[in-house]
């Protein structure tokens, strides 16, 4: 047992002498190669601007209240004004009026169509099988003082004895009643005729003064300038 304690003492003395001869930092020199952990740095110490919660809220509200930049919207509205002028029964007059508007830089187009023109109410006696039979009816009327009559033929009606065409229906009805009292089979009928009617289509910009180039005689003849829907461009 004494020997064991003696050996332990010798080892301790040798270890103490070893540490005295070789410093601790030389024994663990490799530990210096391990970098120390980076220390934390406060924002107040760093070169960084700190933003408070109040400032963040203020900036968000400022962006929300900022007026958006106006959008550029292309103007696609129709700036045309259109009208028709007529009706013209005379092509020469329609062409002359067309020239007036064209001279004022109005885009025009002359159009025509076949229309039925109302003539009035015709008073007549029909049912004749020949011209001679119609002539005998005319003689009978003349003997009773009715001398305004003429024999006419239509494609679907032959040998009519016409007693006149009246613009006012009441005048036609008055003559019909008078002839009926003479025991003639008299009738009335609305009469029309087909003829070519001309219309002038005008188109101009609404940004300039509206053109109105009709004369008083044309207004008196029933010609007018009527607003209409513009044709597709």
Z-matrix of the N, CA and C atoms (Angstrom, degrees):
N
C 1 1.466
C 2 1.515 1 110.57
N 3 1.294 2 116.67 1 -39.13
C 4 1.449 3 120.72 2 178.34
C 5 1.515 4 110.21 3 -65.42
N 6 1.312 5 113.97 4 -34.21
C 7 1.468 6 118.39 5 179.73
C 8 1.527 7 110.03 6 -65.30
N 9 1.367 8 117.39 7 -40.97
C 10 1.474 9 122.41 8 -179.25
C 11 1.514 10 110.79 9 -62.50
N 12 1.303 11 117.85 10 -47.10
C 13 1.453 12 120.85 11 179.37
C 14 1.518 13 111.42 12 -65.63
N 15 1.295 14 115.72 13 -30.83
C 16 1.462 15 119.03 14 177.47
C 17 1.503 16 112.00 15 -67.39
N 18 1.328 17 116.45 16 -42.66
C 19 1.474 18 121.00 17 178.21
C 20 1.536 19 110.80 18 -65.21
N 21 1.308 20 116.70 19 -40.31
C 22 1.482 21 120.74 20 -179.39
C 23 1.515 22 110.66 21 -64.11
N 24 1.329 23 117.12 22 -36.41
C 25 1.455 24 121.14 23 178.87
C 26 1.521 25 110.97 24 -67.16
N 27 1.366 26 114.81 25 -41.52
C 28 1.466 27 119.43 26 -179.43
C 29 1.532 28 110.41 27 -63.61
N 30 1.356 29 117.04 28 -39.75
C 31 1.484 30 121.07 29 179.82
C 32 1.517 31 110.23 30 -64.77
N 33 1.297 32 119.05 31 -42.46
C 34 1.467 33 122.36 32 -179.80
C 35 1.512 34 111.47 33 -63.82
N 36 1.375 35 115.35 34 -40.66
C 37 1.452 36 119.27 35 179.16
C 38 1.521 37 110.06 36 -65.55
N 39 1.340 38 116.58 37 -39.83
C 40 1.485 39 120.01 38 179.79
C 41 1.539 40 110.73 39 -66.10
N 42 1.334 41 118.87 40 -40.28
C 43 1.480 42 122.50 41 -179.36
C 44 1.529 43 110.98 42 -66.67
N 45 1.352 44 115.42 43 -36.52
C 46 1.462 45 119.16 44 178.80
C 47 1.503 46 110.88 45 -68.73
N 48 1.345 47 116.25 46 -38.78
C 49 1.468 48 119.53 47 177.73
C 50 1.530 49 110.76 48 -66.58
N 51 1.337 50 116.86 49 -36.28
C 52 1.485 51 121.38 50 -179.79
C 53 1.529 52 110.75 51 -65.19
N 54 1.342 53 116.02 52 -43.73
C 55 1.455 54 119.45 53 178.31
C 56 1.510 55 111.78 54 -66.14
N 57 1.341 56 117.33 55 -32.60
C 58 1.474 57 120.44 56 179.82
C 59 1.512 58 110.71 57 -70.65
N 60 1.328 59 116.73 58 -35.69
C 61 1.470 60 121.25 59 -179.45
C 62 1.535 61 111.78 60 -77.45
N 63 1.339 62 119.40 61 -36.14
C 64 1.496 63 123.20 62 -178.09
C 65 1.527 64 108.26 63 -117.74
N 66 1.370 65 118.19 64 110.84
C 67 1.490 66 120.05 65 -177.80
C 68 1.534 67 111.28 66 -61.18
N 69 1.350 68 114.50 67 157.87
C 70 1.488 69 121.30 68 -177.63
C 71 1.521 70 112.39 69 -63.45
N 72 1.361 71 117.84 70 -40.31
C 73 1.467 72 119.99 71 -176.21
C 74 1.503 73 111.93 72 -67.87
N 75 1.410 74 117.34 73 -23.61
C 76 1.458 75 119.23 74 176.55
C 77 1.515 76 110.94 75 -78.42
N 78 1.306 77 116.06 76 -33.22
C 79 1.457 78 119.61 77 179.17
C 80 1.529 79 111.32 78 -64.37
N 81 1.323 80 117.82 79 -36.53
C 82 1.484 81 121.90 80 -176.38
C 83 1.523 82 110.20 81 -116.13
N 84 1.375 83 115.76 82 44.91
C 85 1.488 84 120.47 83 -178.76
C 86 1.517 85 111.75 84 -63.88
N 87 1.336 86 118.05 85 -31.09
C 88 1.472 87 120.61 86 -177.55
C 89 1.517 88 111.99 87 -66.64
N 90 1.318 89 117.74 88 -23.46
C 91 1.466 90 119.49 89 -179.48
C 92 1.500 91 112.37 90 -64.76
N 93 1.420 92 116.99 91 -20.25
C 94 1.450 93 119.54 92 178.64
C 95 1.517 94 111.98 93 -69.80
N 96 1.314 95 118.23 94 -18.37
C 97 1.484 96 120.81 95 179.19
C 98 1.523 97 112.38 96 -71.97
N 99 1.316 98 118.67 97 -15.00
C 100 1.470 99 121.87 98 -178.60
C 101 1.520 100 107.75 99 -87.61
N 102 1.374 101 119.16 100 114.11
C 103 1.475 102 120.93 101 -177.68
C 104 1.500 103 110.69 102 -67.00
N 105 1.279 104 113.22 103 144.74
C 106 1.469 105 118.22 104 177.16
C 107 1.516 106 110.35 105 -72.71
N 108 1.292 107 118.42 106 149.59
C 109 1.455 108 122.34 107 178.44
C 110 1.507 109 111.76 108 -61.06
N 111 1.380 110 115.27 109 140.72
C 112 1.473 111 119.89 110 -178.00
C 113 1.516 112 109.30 111 -69.31
N 114 1.261 113 114.52 112 132.87
C 115 1.462 114 119.50 113 -178.14
C 116 1.517 115 110.80 114 -79.43
N 117 1.313 116 118.29 115 147.79
C 118 1.462 117 123.84 116 178.26
C 119 1.511 118 110.24 117 -69.80
N 120 1.369 119 114.28 118 146.35
C 121 1.461 120 119.94 119 -178.98
C 122 1.517 121 108.70 120 -125.87
N 123 1.294 122 118.55 121 130.24
C 124 1.445 123 123.56 122 -179.71
C 125 1.520 124 110.32 123 -72.72
N 126 1.370 125 116.09 124 148.59
C 127 1.460 126 120.34 125 177.96
C 128 1.517 127 111.76 126 -61.13
N 129 1.288 128 115.42 127 -33.19
C 130 1.467 129 118.62 128 -179.87
C 131 1.509 130 111.56 129 -66.69
N 132 1.379 131 116.96 130 -26.58
C 133 1.456 132 121.16 131 178.80
C 134 1.521 133 112.11 132 -88.72
N 135 1.371 134 116.80 133 -24.38
C 136 1.469 135 120.40 134 -179.31
C 137 1.519 136 110.42 135 -81.75
N 138 1.329 137 115.12 136 161.61
C 139 1.464 138 120.93 137 -179.94
C 140 1.540 139 109.68 138 -86.05
N 141 1.328 140 117.30 139 55.71
C 142 1.464 141 123.97 140 -177.57
C 143 1.521 142 107.60 141 -129.46
N 144 1.358 143 114.85 142 134.84
C 145 1.465 144 119.58 143 -179.31
C 146 1.520 145 108.92 144 -81.34
N 147 1.248 146 116.96 145 121.97
C 148 1.461 147 121.78 146 179.43
C 149 1.517 148 109.75 147 -84.85
N 150 1.346 149 117.18 148 134.91
C 151 1.466 150 123.09 149 -179.04
C 152 1.508 151 108.18 150 -111.84
N 153 1.295 152 115.23 151 126.35
C 154 1.454 153 119.62 152 -179.65
C 155 1.509 154 110.37 153 -79.53
N 156 1.317 155 116.95 154 163.79
C 157 1.462 156 122.79 155 178.35
C 158 1.526 157 111.02 156 -62.21
N 159 1.317 158 117.57 157 -36.62
C 160 1.469 159 121.37 158 179.22
C 161 1.517 160 111.31 159 -62.98
N 162 1.363 161 115.02 160 -41.00
C 163 1.467 162 119.18 161 179.39
C 164 1.518 163 111.33 162 -67.10
N 165 1.326 164 118.19 163 -36.53
C 166 1.475 165 121.71 164 177.69
C 167 1.518 166 110.40 165 -62.89
N 168 1.347 167 116.35 166 -46.73
C 169 1.468 168 120.52 167 179.52
C 170 1.520 169 110.39 168 -62.16
N 171 1.328 170 117.67 169 -40.47
C 172 1.467 171 121.01 170 -179.35
C 173 1.521 172 111.31 171 -63.57
N 174 1.347 173 117.07 172 -40.65
C 175 1.463 174 119.85 173 179.41
C 176 1.512 175 111.73 174 -66.70
N 177 1.331 176 117.61 175 -39.56
C 178 1.473 177 121.16 176 178.01
C 179 1.516 178 110.85 177 -62.48
N 180 1.344 179 117.31 178 -44.69
C 181 1.458 180 120.87 179 179.24
C 182 1.525 181 111.17 180 -65.14
N 183 1.332 182 116.97 181 -36.81
C 184 1.466 183 120.44 182 179.05
C 185 1.524 184 111.06 183 -64.09
N 186 1.343 185 117.26 184 -41.58
C 187 1.458 186 120.60 185 178.10
C 188 1.523 187 111.67 186 -66.74
N 189 1.337 188 117.02 187 -36.40
C 190 1.461 189 120.60 188 -179.69
C 191 1.520 190 111.78 189 -68.44
N 192 1.357 191 116.27 190 -34.54
C 193 1.454 192 120.31 191 -177.79
C 194 1.520 193 113.19 192 -84.29
N 195 1.318 194 116.53 193 -11.28
C 196 1.472 195 119.30 194 -178.74
C 197 1.532 196 109.53 195 -64.69
N 198 1.313 197 117.79 196 133.73
C 199 1.465 198 122.45 197 -179.57
C 200 1.523 199 109.79 198 -70.00
N 201 1.355 200 116.93 199 130.81
C 202 1.469 201 119.10 200 178.72
C 203 1.522 202 110.61 201 -69.00
N 204 1.291 203 115.38 202 152.40
C 205 1.460 204 119.93 203 178.08
C 206 1.521 205 109.76 204 -65.47
N 207 1.329 206 118.30 205 134.08
C 208 1.474 207 120.48 206 -178.27
C 209 1.516 208 111.24 207 -62.75
N 210 1.349 209 114.43 208 138.68
C 211 1.464 210 120.34 209 177.32
C 212 1.514 211 109.72 210 -79.93
N 213 1.295 212 116.08 211 139.92
C 214 1.465 213 121.47 212 176.83
C 215 1.523 214 107.68 213 -87.74
N 216 1.339 215 116.86 214 110.39
C 217 1.468 216 122.49 215 -177.60
C 218 1.521 217 108.95 216 -106.08
N 219 1.311 218 114.88 217 126.91
C 220 1.464 219 119.67 218 -179.72
C 221 1.528 220 110.16 219 -73.45
N 222 1.308 221 116.55 220 133.40
C 223 1.464 222 122.26 221 179.24
C 224 1.522 223 109.22 222 -80.45
N 225 1.352 224 115.19 223 108.15
C 226 1.462 225 120.22 224 -178.65
C 227 1.530 226 111.97 225 -109.36
N 228 1.325 227 117.85 226 13.54
C 229 1.460 228 120.35 227 -179.20
C 230 1.527 229 110.88 228 -68.17
N 231 1.329 230 114.49 229 149.12
C 232 1.467 231 120.82 230 -179.79
C 233 1.528 232 108.58 231 -78.62
N 234 1.309 233 116.86 232 115.86
C 235 1.465 234 121.74 233 -177.58
C 236 1.527 235 111.64 234 -99.22
N 237 1.321 236 116.58 235 24.65
C 238 1.460 237 119.75 236 179.81
C 239 1.535 238 110.41 237 -99.45
N 240 1.314 239 115.75 238 150.26
C 241 1.456 240 122.10 239 169.79
C 242 1.532 241 105.93 240 -125.08
N 243 1.316 242 115.92 241 132.60
C 244 1.470 243 120.23 242 -172.50
C 245 1.527 244 110.17 243 -128.76
N 246 1.325 245 115.88 244 153.84
C 247 1.463 246 121.64 245 -178.83
C 248 1.529 247 109.05 246 -159.83
N 249 1.330 248 114.54 247 160.12
C 250 1.464 249 121.25 248 173.07
C 251 1.527 250 108.15 249 -115.63
N 252 1.304 251 115.53 250 145.95
C 253 1.463 252 122.17 251 -178.47
C 254 1.521 253 107.69 252 -122.38
N 255 1.323 254 116.36 253 128.59
C 256 1.456 255 119.78 254 -179.81
C 257 1.517 256 110.27 255 155.42
N 258 1.325 257 118.24 256 -165.43
C 259 1.469 258 125.25 257 -0.99
C 260 1.532 259 112.40 258 -81.03
N 261 1.335 260 114.97 259 148.32
C 262 1.457 261 121.92 260 174.81
C 263 1.533 262 108.73 261 -106.66
N 264 1.318 263 115.04 262 127.96
C 265 1.461 264 119.04 263 173.86
C 266 1.519 265 111.49 264 -91.76
N 267 1.313 266 115.48 265 -14.92
C 268 1.464 267 121.75 266 -178.02
C 269 1.530 268 108.27 267 -113.60
N 270 1.322 269 117.40 268 120.55
C 271 1.464 270 120.90 269 -179.28
C 272 1.528 271 111.28 270 -66.47
N 273 1.318 272 117.06 271 -33.10
C 274 1.463 273 120.46 272 -179.72
C 275 1.530 274 109.85 273 -62.22
N 276 1.339 275 116.73 274 -45.36
C 277 1.463 276 120.40 275 178.91
C 278 1.523 277 110.66 276 -65.76
N 279 1.312 278 117.29 277 -40.82
C 280 1.464 279 120.67 278 179.22
C 281 1.526 280 110.71 279 -61.04
N 282 1.317 281 117.16 280 -40.77
C 283 1.465 282 121.27 281 179.24
C 284 1.527 283 111.09 282 -67.26
N 285 1.345 284 116.69 283 -37.35
C 286 1.459 285 120.36 284 179.76
C 287 1.525 286 111.24 285 -66.77
N 288 1.331 287 117.76 286 -42.79
C 289 1.463 288 121.63 287 178.45
C 290 1.533 289 109.78 288 -67.00
N 291 1.311 290 116.20 289 -36.95
C 292 1.466 291 120.48 290 176.74
C 293 1.529 292 110.64 291 -57.48
N 294 1.323 293 115.89 292 -40.59
C 295 1.455 294 120.15 293 179.29
C 296 1.513 295 112.88 294 -64.80
N 297 1.324 296 117.88 295 -34.08
C 298 1.469 297 120.92 296 178.78
C 299 1.528 298 111.17 297 -61.97
N 300 1.339 299 115.57 298 -45.94
C 301 1.455 300 119.54 299 -178.07
C 302 1.523 301 111.44 300 -71.69
N 303 1.312 302 117.09 301 -38.45
C 304 1.462 303 119.64 302 179.11
C 305 1.525 304 110.97 303 -62.51
N 306 1.339 305 116.42 304 -35.24
C 307 1.469 306 120.43 305 179.09
C 308 1.522 307 111.60 306 -65.84
N 309 1.323 308 118.19 307 -22.14
C 310 1.465 309 122.88 308 178.39
C 311 1.531 310 111.81 309 -96.44
N 312 1.322 311 116.14 310 18.56
C 313 1.466 312 122.40 311 176.68
C 314 1.527 313 112.69 312 67.02
N 315 1.332 314 116.71 313 26.81
C 316 1.456 315 120.95 314 175.48
C 317 1.521 316 108.39 315 -91.50
N 318 1.322 317 115.77 316 128.99
C 319 1.461 318 120.48 317 177.41
C 320 1.523 319 108.58 318 -71.94
N 321 1.322 320 118.08 319 122.99
C 322 1.466 321 121.18 320 -174.01
C 323 1.531 322 110.43 321 -129.42
N 324 1.317 323 114.11 322 160.82
C 325 1.466 324 121.78 323 174.63
C 326 1.522 325 107.27 324 -149.91
N 327 1.321 326 116.69 325 128.12
C 328 1.461 327 122.21 326 179.86
C 329 1.521 328 108.78 327 -95.72
N 330 1.322 329 115.38 328 123.71
C 331 1.468 330 120.57 329 -178.38
C 332 1.518 331 109.55 330 -123.93
N 333 1.312 332 115.02 331 155.92
C 334 1.467 333 120.25 332 -179.46
C 335 1.524 334 109.32 333 -138.96
N 336 1.303 335 115.23 334 153.44
C 337 1.456 336 120.51 335 174.33
C 338 1.518 337 109.13 336 -154.73
N 339 1.306 338 114.54 337 156.79
C 340 1.460 339 121.07 338 -178.32
C 341 1.522 340 108.57 339 -88.21
N 342 1.312 341 116.50 340 120.56
C 343 1.460 342 121.39 341 -178.30
C 344 1.522 343 110.72 342 -125.85
N 345 1.325 344 114.45 343 158.02
C 346 1.459 345 120.04 344 174.52
C 347 1.522 346 108.67 345 -88.75
N 348 1.296 347 115.97 346 124.73
C 349 1.459 348 121.25 347 178.64
C 350 1.532 349 109.18 348 -99.84
N 351 1.304 350 115.96 349 126.86
C 352 1.463 351 120.26 350 -179.94
C 353 1.524 352 110.06 351 -73.58
N 354 1.319 353 115.73 352 127.71
C 355 1.460 354 120.88 353 -179.74
C 356 1.525 355 112.21 354 -100.15
N 357 1.325 356 117.23 355 -35.37
C 358 1.459 357 120.41 356 -177.78
C 359 1.519 358 110.79 357 142.10
N 360 1.332 359 114.62 358 -164.72
C 361 1.469 360 121.34 359 -178.94
C 362 1.525 361 108.38 360 -104.75
N 363 1.310 362 115.10 361 122.09
C 364 1.471 363 119.89 362 179.66
C 365 1.532 364 109.46 363 -94.94
N 366 1.341 365 115.27 364 136.14
C 367 1.460 366 122.38 365 173.13
C 368 1.528 367 106.61 366 -103.55
N 369 1.313 368 118.14 367 128.07
C 370 1.474 369 120.21 368 -175.14
C 371 1.524 370 111.29 369 -152.48
N 372 1.314 371 113.44 370 164.83
C 373 1.466 372 122.35 371 173.62
C 374 1.524 373 106.74 372 -122.15
N 375 1.330 374 116.20 373 122.65
C 376 1.461 375 121.05 374 -178.11
C 377 1.525 376 111.73 375 -114.72
N 378 1.361 377 113.74 376 -165.21
C 379 1.466 378 119.87 377 177.71
C 380 1.514 379 114.70 378 87.37
N 381 1.346 380 118.97 379 7.79
C 382 1.466 381 120.84 380 179.41
C 383 1.532 382 110.46 381 -81.77
N 384 1.290 383 115.96 382 141.80
C 385 1.456 384 122.04 383 -179.64
C 386 1.528 385 112.66 384 -93.71
N 387 1.308 386 116.69 385 -13.26
C 388 1.465 387 120.38 386 -180.00
C 389 1.527 388 109.19 387 -153.79
N 390 1.324 389 114.81 388 169.13
C 391 1.459 390 119.29 389 178.42
C 392 1.524 391 110.58 390 -68.33
N 393 1.295 392 116.39 391 -34.90
C 394 1.461 393 120.35 392 -179.49
C 395 1.524 394 110.73 393 -63.86
N 396 1.342 395 116.38 394 -39.33
C 397 1.466 396 119.89 395 178.84
C 398 1.526 397 110.00 396 -65.90
N 399 1.289 398 118.01 397 -39.87
C 400 1.461 399 121.42 398 177.62
C 401 1.520 400 110.89 399 -65.24
N 402 1.341 401 116.98 400 -36.26
C 403 1.470 402 121.71 401 178.92
C 404 1.526 403 110.61 402 -66.03
N 405 1.330 404 118.27 403 -37.61
C 406 1.459 405 120.33 404 178.64
C 407 1.531 406 111.26 405 -65.18
N 408 1.381 407 116.70 406 -37.52
C 409 1.467 408 120.22 407 176.24
C 410 1.528 409 110.38 408 -63.99
N 411 1.325 410 115.75 409 -38.02
C 412 1.471 411 119.87 410 178.55
C 413 1.518 412 110.77 411 -64.14
N 414 1.323 413 117.25 412 -40.20
C 415 1.463 414 120.47 413 178.75
C 416 1.520 415 110.55 414 -64.01
N 417 1.347 416 117.17 415 -40.59
C 418 1.458 417 120.34 416 179.71
C 419 1.538 418 110.94 417 -62.72
N 420 1.328 419 116.77 418 -39.05
C 421 1.461 420 120.43 419 178.33
C 422 1.524 421 110.54 420 -67.83
N 423 1.307 422 116.84 421 -39.66
C 424 1.473 423 120.27 422 179.82
C 425 1.512 424 110.68 423 -62.40
N 426 1.325 425 116.16 424 -37.77
C 427 1.457 426 119.85 425 179.92
C 428 1.527 427 111.89 426 -66.22
N 429 1.357 428 116.08 427 -20.37
C 430 1.458 429 119.90 428 178.75
C 431 1.534 430 111.61 429 -104.04
N 432 1.326 431 115.66 430 14.02
C 433 1.459 432 120.51 431 172.80
C 434 1.518 433 115.07 432 92.59
N 435 1.338 434 118.76 433 4.98
C 436 1.475 435 121.58 434 178.55
C 437 1.524 436 107.38 435 -102.89
N 438 1.333 437 116.13 436 100.53
C 439 1.468 438 119.61 437 -174.12
C 440 1.535 439 114.00 438 -111.56
N 441 1.333 440 117.57 439 -2.80
C 442 1.470 441 120.37 440 178.36
C 443 1.528 442 108.96 441 -92.15
N 444 1.325 443 115.85 442 93.80
C 445 1.470 444 120.98 443 179.00
C 446 1.527 445 109.38 444 -156.99
N 447 1.335 446 115.30 445 160.78
C 448 1.459 447 121.72 446 -179.57
C 449 1.525 448 108.61 447 -154.21
N 450 1.324 449 115.41 448 144.52
C 451 1.467 450 120.77 449 178.14
C 452 1.537 451 108.21 450 -87.95
N 453 1.321 452 117.22 451 126.74
C 454 1.462 453 121.95 452 -179.50
C 455 1.524 454 109.37 453 -130.53
N 456 1.312 455 114.83 454 159.26
C 457 1.463 456 121.90 455 178.65
C 458 1.529 457 109.84 456 -130.13
N 459 1.309 458 115.67 457 132.49
C 460 1.462 459 122.88 458 170.09
C 461 1.525 460 108.49 459 -113.49
N 462 1.325 461 115.51 460 165.94
C 463 1.461 462 118.33 461 -178.08
C 464 1.518 463 111.66 462 -59.81
N 465 1.322 464 117.50 463 -38.90
C 466 1.468 465 121.29 464 -178.55
C 467 1.524 466 113.08 465 -101.60
N 468 1.329 467 116.88 466 -3.49
C 469 1.472 468 120.46 467 179.33
C 470 1.528 469 109.30 468 -138.41
N 471 1.306 470 116.15 469 120.34
C 472 1.464 471 121.80 470 -177.43
C 473 1.533 472 110.06 471 -110.35
N 474 1.351 473 114.60 472 147.11
C 475 1.466 474 123.38 473 171.63
C 476 1.540 475 112.24 474 57.79
N 477 1.335 476 114.49 475 46.48
C 478 1.459 477 118.64 476 173.41
C 479 1.524 478 108.97 477 -82.75
N 480 1.313 479 114.80 478 139.33
C 481 1.458 480 119.88 479 174.33
C 482 1.530 481 106.91 480 -100.73
N 483 1.340 482 114.60 481 99.50
C 484 1.462 483 119.94 482 -177.32
C 485 1.522 484 110.12 483 -82.79
N 486 1.342 485 115.30 484 133.53
C 487 1.459 486 121.60 485 178.37
C 488 1.531 487 111.70 486 -104.00
N 489 1.322 488 116.44 487 7.49
C 490 1.459 489 120.47 488 176.33
C 491 1.525 490 112.02 489 127.20
N 492 1.343 491 114.61 490 158.05
C 493 1.473 492 122.84 491 176.16
C 494 1.517 493 107.03 492 -117.62
N 495 1.341 494 116.07 493 126.01
C 496 1.458 495 121.90 494 -172.91
C 497 1.533 496 110.63 495 -115.43
N 498 1.317 497 114.90 496 133.14
C 499 1.461 498 119.43 497 177.41
C 500 1.513 499 112.38 498 -69.69
N 501 1.328 500 118.05 499 -30.63
C 502 1.456 501 122.46 500 178.17
C 503 1.519 502 109.84 501 -101.59
N 504 1.309 503 115.76 502 126.77
C 505 1.456 504 120.66 503 -177.10
C 506 1.527 505 111.75 504 -62.47
N 507 1.320 506 117.56 505 -34.56
C 508 1.463 507 119.72 506 -177.69
C 509 1.524 508 111.24 507 -64.51
N 510 1.339 509 117.40 508 -33.24
C 511 1.472 510 119.60 509 177.46
C 512 1.527 511 110.91 510 -69.66
N 513 1.340 512 115.86 511 -38.53
C 514 1.465 513 119.61 512 177.63
C 515 1.529 514 110.49 513 -65.95
N 516 1.317 515 116.74 514 -41.64
C 517 1.468 516 119.86 515 179.83
C 518 1.526 517 111.29 516 -65.93
N 519 1.345 518 116.32 517 -35.45
C 520 1.474 519 118.86 518 178.99
C 521 1.518 520 111.93 519 -63.82
N 522 1.364 521 116.91 520 -44.38
C 523 1.469 522 119.51 521 178.66
C 524 1.518 523 111.13 522 -67.40
N 525 1.323 524 117.53 523 -39.47
C 526 1.466 525 120.53 524 178.40
C 527 1.525 526 110.90 525 -58.12
N 528 1.319 527 117.41 526 -45.99
C 529 1.462 528 120.61 527 -179.28
C 530 1.531 529 110.71 528 -64.19
N 531 1.314 530 116.47 529 -37.34
C 532 1.471 531 120.20 530 -179.82
C 533 1.533 532 111.02 531 -65.59
N 534 1.355 533 116.73 532 -43.32
C 535 1.472 534 120.73 533 -179.99
C 536 1.525 535 110.15 534 -69.54
N 537 1.326 536 116.91 535 -36.30
C 538 1.462 537 120.11 536 -179.34
C 539 1.521 538 110.90 537 -62.23
N 540 1.322 539 117.68 538 -33.09
C 541 1.466 540 120.61 539 178.65
C 542 1.529 541 111.83 540 -68.14
N 543 1.345 542 116.07 541 -18.73
C 544 1.474 543 120.63 542 177.48
C 545 1.526 544 110.98 543 -88.13
N 546 1.322 545 116.98 544 9.93
C 547 1.452 546 123.37 545 175.45
C 548 1.533 547 113.00 546 72.63
N 549 1.340 548 117.20 547 25.82
C 550 1.459 549 120.79 548 173.68
C 551 1.538 550 108.96 549 -98.64
N 552 1.329 551 114.14 550 146.70
C 553 1.471 552 119.78 551 178.31
C 554 1.531 553 108.37 552 -84.58
N 555 1.308 554 116.39 553 87.08
C 556 1.454 555 122.18 554 -173.17
C 557 1.545 556 109.87 555 -102.06
N 558 1.320 557 115.00 556 148.96
C 559 1.470 558 120.96 557 -177.05
C 560 1.537 559 109.62 558 -136.61
N 561 1.341 560 114.46 559 164.04
C 562 1.481 561 120.65 560 173.06
C 563 1.533 562 108.52 561 -128.01
N 564 1.323 563 114.14 562 152.53
C 565 1.471 564 118.93 563 -178.21
C 566 1.523 565 109.47 564 -158.18
N 567 1.339 566 116.08 565 136.73
C 568 1.463 567 120.05 566 174.45
C 569 1.527 568 109.55 567 -68.37
N 570 1.320 569 115.49 568 133.93
C 571 1.466 570 119.55 569 -178.53
C 572 1.532 571 110.49 570 -115.58
N 573 1.315 572 115.15 571 140.70
C 574 1.465 573 123.14 572 178.34
C 575 1.528 574 108.55 573 -132.04
N 576 1.306 575 113.81 574 164.01
C 577 1.458 576 119.06 575 170.44
C 578 1.517 577 108.85 576 -141.56
N 579 1.306 578 115.46 577 145.12
C 580 1.460 579 119.88 578 179.56
C 581 1.517 580 109.86 579 -86.64
N 582 1.321 581 114.87 580 135.59
C 583 1.450 582 119.48 581 177.22
C 584 1.528 583 109.09 582 -153.07
N 585 1.313 584 116.02 583 158.69
C 586 1.456 585 121.24 584 -179.49
C 587 1.527 586 109.49 585 -81.41
N 588 1.326 587 115.35 586 125.39
C 589 1.460 588 122.88 587 178.36
C 590 1.528 589 108.18 588 -111.45
N 591 1.324 590 116.55 589 138.39
C 592 1.460 591 121.92 590 -177.28
C 593 1.535 592 110.11 591 -110.71
N 594 1.331 593 114.16 592 139.99
C 595 1.462 594 122.00 593 176.71
C 596 1.524 595 108.33 594 -128.75
N 597 1.327 596 115.75 595 142.42
C 598 1.459 597 121.43 596 178.54
C 599 1.525 598 108.71 597 -109.29
N 600 1.334 599 116.56 598 123.26
C 601 1.470 600 122.33 599 177.23
C 602 1.518 601 108.47 600 -96.70
N 603 1.346 602 116.52 601 126.34
C 604 1.461 603 121.85 602 179.54
C 605 1.515 604 111.42 603 -119.38
N 606 1.337 605 115.79 604 143.32
C 607 1.464 606 121.22 605 -178.80
C 608 1.529 607 108.65 606 -143.14
N 609 1.326 608 116.63 607 123.74
C 610 1.454 609 120.78 608 179.87
C 611 1.523 610 109.42 609 -143.43
N 612 1.331 611 116.37 610 173.20
C 613 1.459 612 121.22 611 -179.96
C 614 1.526 613 110.06 612 -79.66
N 615 1.318 614 115.16 613 140.84
C 616 1.464 615 120.01 614 177.86
C 617 1.527 616 111.71 615 -74.52
N 618 1.323 617 116.95 616 -8.69
C 619 1.456 618 120.94 617 -178.08
C 620 1.526 619 112.75 618 -85.67
N 621 1.329 620 116.76 619 -2.04
C 622 1.462 621 120.78 620 177.06
C 623 1.528 622 108.50 621 -119.26
N 624 1.307 623 116.09 622 170.34
C 625 1.466 624 120.95 623 -177.71
C 626 1.526 625 110.52 624 -65.51
N 627 1.330 626 115.40 625 136.61
C 628 1.454 627 120.33 626 179.80
C 629 1.523 628 110.39 627 -66.59
N 630 1.314 629 115.79 628 130.64
C 631 1.459 630 121.09 629 -179.37
C 632 1.531 631 110.58 630 -84.23
N 633 1.305 632 116.29 631 132.10
C 634 1.464 633 123.37 632 175.35
C 635 1.521 634 106.14 633 -137.33
N 636 1.329 635 116.61 634 100.31
C 637 1.462 636 121.30 635 -168.76
C 638 1.527 637 113.48 636 -118.24
N 639 1.330 638 117.19 637 22.13
C 640 1.462 639 120.25 638 177.52
C 641 1.523 640 110.12 639 -87.38
N 642 1.327 641 115.50 640 148.29
C 643 1.464 642 122.02 641 177.99
C 644 1.526 643 110.43 642 -97.05
N 645 1.337 644 115.74 643 165.27
C 646 1.468 645 120.78 644 179.77
C 647 1.529 646 113.27 645 -57.45
N 648 1.333 647 119.63 646 -43.60
C 649 1.468 648 118.76 647 178.94
C 650 1.529 649 112.43 648 -59.45
N 651 1.319 650 116.86 649 -32.58
C 652 1.465 651 119.67 650 179.71
C 653 1.528 652 110.79 651 -72.75
N 654 1.340 653 116.15 652 -37.80
C 655 1.462 654 118.63 653 173.97
C 656 1.527 655 110.60 654 -62.76
N 657 1.321 656 116.46 655 -40.59
C 658 1.461 657 120.89 656 179.75
C 659 1.524 658 111.69 657 -63.74
N 660 1.330 659 116.57 658 -28.22
C 661 1.462 660 121.20 659 179.73
C 662 1.525 661 112.46 660 -84.65
N 663 1.320 662 117.18 661 4.96
C 664 1.465 663 120.35 662 177.38
C 665 1.515 664 114.38 663 89.50
N 666 1.332 665 117.17 664 10.96
C 667 1.468 666 121.03 665 178.60
C 668 1.527 667 108.38 666 -88.85
N 669 1.311 668 116.11 667 134.49
C 670 1.457 669 120.15 668 -177.86
C 671 1.528 670 110.36 669 -144.91
N 672 1.335 671 114.18 670 165.33
C 673 1.463 672 121.66 671 178.02
C 674 1.517 673 107.78 672 -106.48
N 675 1.332 674 116.44 673 114.51
C 676 1.458 675 121.86 674 -170.65
C 677 1.524 676 110.04 675 -114.08
N 678 1.348 677 119.79 676 124.23
C 679 1.476 678 120.86 677 175.92
C 680 1.521 679 110.79 678 -59.56
N 681 1.303 680 115.40 679 140.01
C 682 1.462 681 120.12 680 -178.32
C 683 1.517 682 109.99 681 -143.71
N 684 1.325 683 116.50 682 165.87
C 685 1.458 684 120.68 683 178.30
C 686 1.519 685 110.14 684 -74.25
N 687 1.323 686 115.42 685 136.58
C 688 1.471 687 120.07 686 -178.69
C 689 1.524 688 110.02 687 -70.62
N 690 1.318 689 114.67 688 144.52
C 691 1.454 690 120.88 689 177.23
C 692 1.529 691 109.04 690 -74.03
N 693 1.327 692 117.92 691 153.47
C 694 1.466 693 119.51 692 177.77
C 695 1.517 694 111.74 693 -56.38
N 696 1.327 695 116.26 694 140.28
C 697 1.465 696 120.48 695 -178.50
C 698 1.523 697 109.60 696 -69.39
